[in-house]
Amino acid sequence: MRTNFTILGLMTGSMLLYLWLCTESDNQSQHPGLFQESSAMMLDQHSKPDPFTRADSIIAYAETFLGTGYLYGSSNRKGFDCSGFTHFIYNEFDITIPRSSKYQAGAGVPVPYSEARKGDLIIFTGTNAQVRQPGHVGIVVSRTDTQLTFIHASSSQKESGVKISEVEGTGYKDRFLEVRRVIE
């Protein structure tokens, strides 16, 4: 029940943001001075989007799929497997990565675990941690000094589907392979 309220809250917030963005152009024409200062503050000297802002958008969008079921070989709203989920989410933001976890492990550039940040691609082994090959992927949600969380499509029999998990103190720590930065 709590998960349903969380998902409902995320969806409501996303819809309000969308509606506000749709009406921003109307507001700008009615109140031209109101948007000039904020627009100027948003542009930096290189006119390149802030990667942290883009990462926030990616995570907010990914979180709208929390609770979506796991479906092997799928990369659409009906269900996802792990690499299908990351591929689908990044693609919505014009970030091109391969479809399979094996090849996603070569996307972007490697970064140390200690420097992982929101929006990075995180790579794990499959369920057998002894086989040190990519078999599971997710997107970093947050990192503190003591914990890294990520969103992913899990095939776990206990709780499958799109969810947020922790790395430290879980089996994911043993399965961790690397972090890849795919957001420019």
Secondary structure, 3 states (H helix, E strand, C coil): CHHHHHHHHHHHHHHHHHHHHHHHHHHHHHCHHHHHHHHHHHCCCCCCCCHHHHHHHHHHHHHCCCCCCECCCCEECCEECHHHHHHHHHHHCCCCCCCCHHHHCCCCEEECHHHCCCCCEEEEECCCCCCCCEEEEEEEEEECCCCEEEEEEECCCCCCEEEEEECCCCHHHHHEEEEEECCC
